Each structure stands twice: as C-alpha cells, then as structure tokens.
Amino acid sequence: MKRRVFLATTGLTLALAFAANTAAWAENAKLKIGFVGVTSGPAAAWGISNQRSMETRAAWLNELGGVKIGDTTYDVEIVAFDDQKDPKRAIAGMEKMAQDGIHYVVGPNVDDGAAAVRPVAEQNGIMYFPYAFPKELYTPPASNAILGMVANYQSGPAIYKYLMDNKGVKKVAFVAANESDPLSQRDGGVEAAKALGLEVVSDSVTYQVDTTDFTPVLLPVIQSAPDLLVLSGVSPANAPQLIRSARELGYTGLISTETAQDATVLSEGAGELANGFISVGGASTPELASDTMKEFVDRYTKMFGEYNDESNTKVYALEYIIETLKANPAAIDNVDEFKKTIDTFSAPNPFMVGDAKLSYVGTTSFGQKRQVSVPLVVNEFKDGKFETLFVAQVD
C-alpha cells in the first residue's frame, strides 16, 4: 500500500515538473521574421549568407532569454523561403509571408525579385529589407523597402576614386551578365566612371549566366587595354571563372566588382589568379569589430562549419528590425508605426567598437531614410582571404 502511494506521489511530482517545464518553455511569444531570397544556383552565396546570419543571431538572442518589445518577451523565429533568383518564386515567397502574418522580411537579394514583391508587400503591410539597388524601391512614393547594404552607385564611385588616386587608374572597361541586375549595375558604373573623368574603353560586352568559356567574351575587352576591369553585378559563381579567363589572356590590370563575394569560392575557382581582386566586403574589419561581432562570427562558424565575410553586413537587417520594434512596440503588427520611427531612430551598434549607432540613412540617394547605416568596407582578395582596402560611410 505504501509503495502504491509512493509511486502515485512520484508520478504526480513528475507530472507537475513536466507541466512547469512546458509552461516555462512556452512562456515567450513568437516573433516571426521572414527571409525571401536566393539560396540555390550561381548566386546562392548571397542568400545563404542572409539566412545563416539571421538564424545565428536569432538562436543567440533566444539563448539569452529572447527579446523584450514593450511588455512582451519574444523568441525570434526565422521563416525562410528560397526564391531561386526567380521573381515569380519571390512573389510566392512574399505571399507566404503575408499568409503567415509576417510583417518584416529580409530580402530578396536581386533587383528583379525585390521589384516583383513590392505590390505584395505594400498590399499586405510588410516592410522588407532587399539587397537590391533600383532607386524606385526606396524613393517616394515607395516606402515599404529598406536597402540592407551599400548600393553599387554608392560603392562604385568610392572604389573608382580610390583606384584613381592610389593606383593611377585612367581607363576602365565593364563586363556584365545579360540580366537586368548586372546590366543596371553596369550602366550605373559607367555613369559614375564618366562623372569622375575616367575613360570608358568598353561598356557593351555581355555574357550568358551559364557561360563556361569566357575567353571569347573577354578577348575584345582585354584588347581595349583598360587599367581596371569591372565585373558588374557578377555572381559569386561566375567571378572566379571571369578572373581566371582574364588572367590567362594576359590581362595584368586591376579587376573589381561592386557585389560581395565568397573567399572560399574564389580560392577554389581561381586560386592565386584571384589575388588583387577588389570587391565590396562585409560591414566590419578587425579594427571595427566589437566583441559581439567576434562572437557572432564564432557562433556562425560553429553552426555552419564555415563563415562568409559578407555576413558582416547581413547580420544587420534582423538587428535593425528588432531594435526599431523595441523603440516603438506598436510597430509589432503595424508597419505604419515602424515607418514613423525610422527618421528619429537610433540605437547602440553592438557590432562595432566605440559609440557607433544604428540609424537609417539614404536621404542623399533616395530623398528619404530608406537604407540601413553600415560602413562601406572594400576588400582586396589575397592568398585565400579578404584584406581591407579602405572603409567609407554612406549618407
């Protein structure tokens, strides 16, 4: 009899403990943040960096107990959708976010996708943070998109000017894939180069994204003898192939791009031939990185077995969303409240040393604050890794 009582009591104790643990686990509400971007195909590195950055930071914040917005503490949940760099799939992804009641989405990663999802975002009260450059996404009357990085028309002139002043560049040539994103970036680069007084010796050569032999593509460009060869909007998969072909044709000048790249892909695809390649990097350098940024890199690497320097930039979008919601909790399900907060928003930047702040910029480029403020870090590839060439800031 006593044994039965003991067993019954033990069972009741375990049940109560389980119920308490379940209650504790369910204590925090869920804050769902979406990601719609490319995580497969030649441009996969761009979106993978986005998704992994968000998942790393979300897991970290949840481990710390979640994020408190107003009187509610939330666990952050990342809802991801691979748009395969297809505008139609990007629309489907944004529609899924709307169906799930998600009001804040990071991505898409390319111009076509970012433009395609605009009607869905505006009709369903979604703020989205694209890594795409068309100015019409960020200029009035548009107001739901916030540029998550530095645009090519901001980084291009900075790179060209630096190379003019420090490397004696006078002649520049442009090569672009025959797609809207790279062609748009090429046109912006050509305009910026001419405005700086550079001689543009080639600006009409294009290639198909599935090209495997770039020799006939690059031969006429190399023959124009540029000091700088710009690979406009080049994907991480195509960059090493183009670099290798240019070097094997005997080109010894500088090569650059305004898109972020993957050091591992460059190493595997071009090796030492990629040394000296200039690209936009992540928004951090060893000198700028705070202890929080260093821990982020460590956590990311442990979660995924590798790190992409571009994630120094991609970590910011989720942080901006959360901190802006903290500044105005009414924005949790009302993007109009989010928009009201943008102009005056300021918060400590956890990823940089010193008293750096998170704030929105873009007034010069867009006539309104529709861009996150991150440093413009320009890298040079050398012996398997990126080294900082220079750092600038965008208004």
C-alpha positions in Angstrom: 0.0 0.0 0.0 2.7 2.4 0.9 4.5 1.5 -2.3 1.5 2.4 -4.3 1.2 5.8 -2.6 4.9 6.4 -3.2 4.5 5.6 -6.9 1.4 7.8 -7.2 3.2 10.7 -5.5 6.2 10.3 -7.7 4.1 10.3 -10.8 2.3 13.4 -9.6 5.6 15.1 -8.9 6.9 14.3 -12.4 3.7 15.4 -14.0 3.9 18.7 -12.1 7.6 19.2 -13.1 6.8 18.4 -16.7 3.9 20.9 -16.7 6.2 23.6 -15.1 8.9 23.0 -17.7 6.3 23.1 -20.5 4.9 26.4 -19.2 8.4 27.8 -18.9 9.2 26.7 -22.5 6.0 28.2 -23.8 6.4 31.4 -21.8 7.8 33.6 -24.6 5.7 34.6 -27.6 7.0 34.1 -31.1 8.3 36.9 -33.3 8.4 35.6 -36.8 10.8 37.3 -39.2 10.8 36.2 -42.8 13.6 35.7 -45.3 12.8 35.5 -49.1 16.0 35.2 -51.1 18.2 33.0 -53.3 19.8 30.1 -51.6 20.4 27.9 -54.7 22.1 28.3 -58.0 25.1 30.6 -59.0 24.1 33.4 -56.7 23.3 31.2 -53.7 26.1 32.6 -51.5 24.3 35.9 -51.3 21.1 34.4 -49.8 22.7 31.7 -47.8 24.7 34.4 -46.0 21.5 36.2 -45.2 19.7 33.2 -43.9 22.6 31.9 -41.8 23.2 35.3 -40.3 19.6 35.6 -39.3 19.5 32.1 -37.8 22.7 32.6 -35.9 21.6 35.8 -34.4 18.1 34.6 -33.6 19.4 31.5 -31.8 21.8 33.7 -29.8 19.1 36.1 -28.8 16.8 33.2 -27.8 19.5 31.7 -25.8 19.8 34.9 -23.9 16.1 34.7 -23.0 14.5 36.3 -26.1 13.9 40.0 -26.9 11.6 42.3 -24.9 9.4 44.5 -27.0 7.1 46.6 -24.9 5.7 44.4 -22.1 6.2 41.1 -24.1 9.2 38.9 -24.4 9.6 37.1 -27.8 11.6 34.2 -29.1 12.7 35.1 -32.6 11.8 32.5 -35.3 13.2 32.8 -38.8 10.9 31.7 -41.6 12.9 31.2 -44.8 11.9 30.8 -48.5 14.3 30.1 -51.3 13.2 32.1 -54.3 15.9 30.5 -56.6 16.6 34.0 -58.0 13.2 33.8 -59.8 10.9 36.8 -59.5 7.8 34.6 -59.7 9.0 32.5 -56.8 9.9 35.7 -54.9 6.3 36.8 -55.2 5.2 33.3 -54.0 7.6 33.7 -51.0 6.3 37.1 -50.0 2.7 35.9 -50.4 3.5 33.0 -48.0 4.9 35.5 -45.5 1.6 37.5 -45.7 -0.4 34.3 -45.2 1.7 33.6 -42.1 1.0 37.0 -40.7 4.7 38.1 -41.0 5.2 41.9 -41.3 9.0 42.0 -41.5 11.0 40.2 -44.2 14.7 40.3 -45.2 15.4 40.0 -48.9 15.1 39.5 -51.8 18.8 39.6 -52.9 18.4 40.7 -56.5 16.8 43.6 -58.4 14.1 41.7 -60.2 12.9 39.9 -57.1 12.9 43.0 -55.0 10.8 44.9 -57.6 8.4 42.0 -58.1 7.4 41.6 -54.5 6.7 45.3 -54.0 3.0 45.1 -54.6 2.6 42.1 -52.3 4.5 43.9 -49.6 2.6 47.1 -49.9 -0.8 45.5 -50.1 -0.2 43.2 -47.0 1.6 45.7 -44.7 5.1 44.2 -45.0 8.4 46.0 -44.5 11.1 44.3 -46.4 14.9 44.7 -46.5 16.2 43.9 -50.0 19.8 43.6 -51.1 18.9 45.2 -54.4 19.7 48.6 -55.9 16.8 50.1 -58.0 16.2 53.5 -56.6 12.5 53.4 -57.3 12.2 50.9 -54.5 13.3 53.4 -51.9 12.2 56.8 -53.3 8.8 58.3 -52.7 6.0 57.2 -53.2 7.6 53.8 -52.3 8.1 53.4 -48.6 8.0 49.7 -47.6 11.5 48.7 -48.7 14.7 49.5 -46.8 18.1 48.9 -48.6 20.1 46.4 -46.4 23.5 47.3 -47.7 25.5 49.9 -49.7 24.4 50.3 -53.3 26.6 50.0 -56.3 26.0 53.6 -57.2 27.4 54.5 -53.8 30.3 52.0 -53.7 31.3 52.2 -57.3 32.3 55.9 -57.3 34.2 55.3 -54.0 36.1 52.4 -55.5 36.9 54.2 -58.7 38.1 57.3 -57.0 40.3 55.3 -54.6 41.9 53.5 -57.6 42.4 56.7 -59.5 44.1 58.4 -56.6 46.1 55.4 -55.3 46.7 53.1 -58.4 46.8 55.6 -61.3 43.7 54.1 -63.0 42.7 56.2 -66.1 40.9 53.7 -68.4 38.1 51.3 -67.3 36.1 48.6 -69.0 32.8 46.9 -68.0 31.6 43.4 -68.5 28.1 42.2 -67.3 25.9 39.2 -67.5 22.9 39.6 -69.8 20.4 40.0 -67.0 18.7 43.1 -65.6 20.6 43.3 -62.3 24.1 43.2 -63.8 23.1 45.4 -66.7 21.6 48.0 -64.4 24.8 48.0 -62.2 26.9 48.3 -65.3 25.0 51.3 -66.5 25.4 52.9 -63.1 29.1 52.2 -63.0 29.6 53.6 -66.5 27.8 56.8 -65.5 29.9 57.1 -62.2 33.2 56.4 -64.0 32.5 59.1 -66.6 31.5 61.6 -63.9 34.9 61.0 -62.3 36.7 61.7 -65.6 37.7 58.1 -66.3 37.9 57.0 -69.9 35.4 54.1 -70.5 37.0 51.9 -73.2 34.4 49.1 -73.2 30.8 49.1 -71.9 28.8 46.8 -74.2 30.2 43.3 -73.7 27.8 40.8 -72.0 27.7 37.1 -71.4 25.0 34.5 -70.5 25.0 33.3 -66.9 25.5 29.7 -68.0 28.7 30.6 -69.9 31.5 28.1 -69.3 34.2 29.6 -71.7 34.7 33.3 -71.1 37.7 33.6 -73.4 35.7 34.9 -76.5 33.7 37.2 -74.1 36.7 38.8 -72.6 39.1 38.9 -75.6 37.8 42.2 -77.1 37.6 43.8 -73.6 41.2 42.9 -72.9 42.3 44.2 -76.3 40.8 47.7 -75.3 43.7 47.8 -72.7 41.8 49.0 -69.6 43.6 49.8 -66.3 40.5 48.5 -64.5 38.2 45.7 -65.5 34.8 45.9 -63.7 32.7 42.8 -63.4 29.4 44.5 -63.0 26.9 42.6 -60.7 28.9 39.4 -61.0 27.7 36.4 -59.1 30.0 34.5 -56.7 29.9 31.5 -59.1 30.9 33.5 -62.2 33.5 35.7 -60.6 36.4 33.2 -60.4 35.8 32.0 -64.0 36.0 35.5 -65.3 39.0 36.3 -63.3 40.8 33.2 -64.4 40.0 33.8 -68.1 41.2 37.4 -67.9 44.5 36.5 -66.3 45.0 33.6 -68.8 44.5 36.0 -71.6 47.4 38.0 -70.2 45.5 40.8 -68.5 47.6 42.3 -65.7 45.5 45.2 -64.7 43.1 45.6 -61.8 39.7 43.7 -61.5 36.9 44.8 -59.3 33.2 44.5 -58.6 30.5 46.2 -56.5 29.0 42.9 -55.4 30.0 40.9 -52.4 32.0 37.7 -52.9 32.8 34.5 -51.2 36.5 33.9 -50.4 36.2 30.1 -50.5 34.6 30.1 -53.9 37.3 32.5 -55.2 40.0 30.3 -53.8 38.5 27.1 -55.3 37.8 28.6 -58.7 40.7 30.9 -59.4 43.3 30.3 -56.7 46.3 32.8 -56.8 44.9 34.3 -60.0 42.2 36.0 -57.8 44.9 37.8 -55.8 44.2 41.6 -56.1 40.5 41.2 -56.9 38.6 44.1 -55.3 35.0 43.7 -54.1 32.6 45.2 -51.5 33.0 43.3 -48.2 31.1 42.9 -45.1 30.4 45.9 -42.9 33.3 45.2 -40.5 37.0 44.9 -40.3 39.2 43.6 -37.5 39.7 47.2 -36.3 36.0 47.9 -36.3 34.7 44.6 -34.9 33.3 44.6 -31.4 33.4 41.6 -29.1 29.8 41.0 -30.1 30.8 40.8 -33.7 33.6 38.5 -33.0 31.3 36.2 -31.0 28.8 36.3 -33.9 31.4 35.1 -36.3 32.4 32.3 -33.9 28.8 31.2 -33.4 28.1 31.3 -37.1 31.2 29.3 -37.8 30.3 26.7 -35.2 26.7 26.4 -36.5 27.6 26.1 -40.2 31.2 24.9 -40.3 32.3 28.0 -42.3 32.0 31.8 -42.5 31.2 34.2 -45.2 32.7 37.7 -44.8 29.5 39.1 -46.4 27.7 38.2 -43.2 29.4 41.1 -41.5 26.8 43.1 -43.4 24.0 40.6 -43.5 23.8 40.4 -39.7 22.4 43.9 -39.5 18.9 43.6 -41.0 17.5 41.5 -38.2 19.1 43.8 -35.6 17.5 46.9 -37.2 14.1 45.2 -37.3 14.3 44.2 -33.6 15.7 47.4 -32.3 13.2 49.5 -34.2 10.4 47.4 -32.8 11.8 47.9 -29.3 11.8 51.7 -30.0 8.1 51.5 -31.0 6.3 48.4 -29.8 3.2 49.5 -31.6 5.0 48.5 -34.8 4.9 44.8 -34.0 2.0 44.3 -36.3 1.7 47.8 -37.9 4.3 48.9 -40.4 3.0 52.4 -40.5 4.2 52.7 -36.9 7.6 51.3 -38.0 7.8 54.0 -40.7 7.0 56.7 -38.2 10.0 55.6 -36.1 12.6 55.5 -38.9 13.5 59.2 -39.1 14.4 59.5 -35.4 15.6 56.0 -34.7 18.9 55.5 -33.0 20.3 52.6 -31.0 23.8 51.4 -30.0 25.5 49.4 -32.7 26.5 46.1 -31.0 28.8 45.0 -33.8 31.2 47.9 -33.9 33.7 49.3 -31.3 33.2 52.7 -29.8 30.0 54.6 -29.7 28.7 53.6 -33.2 25.0 53.8 -33.7 22.3 52.0 -35.6 20.4 54.6 -37.7 18.7 54.9 -41.0 20.2 56.8 -43.9 19.7 57.3 -47.6 18.4 60.8 -47.8 21.0 61.8 -50.3 20.3 58.9 -52.6 16.6 58.4 -52.1 15.1 61.6 -50.7 14.1 59.7 -47.5 15.7 57.4 -45.0 15.2 54.0 -46.5 18.7 52.4 -46.0 20.4 50.9 -43.0 23.6 52.6 -42.0 26.5 50.2 -42.4 30.2 51.0 -43.1 31.3 50.7 -46.7 34.1 48.2 -46.5 36.1 47.5 -49.7 38.2 44.4 -49.7 41.1 43.0 -51.7 41.5 39.3 -52.1 44.9 37.9 -51.2 46.0 34.3 -50.7 42.7 32.8 -49.9 41.2 35.6 -47.8 39.9 39.2 -47.9 42.0 42.1 -46.6 40.6 45.5 -46.0 41.5 48.0 -48.7 39.6 51.0 -47.3 36.5 52.0 -45.3 34.0 54.7 -46.1 30.5 55.8 -45.0 27.3 56.5 -46.9 24.7 59.2 -46.0 
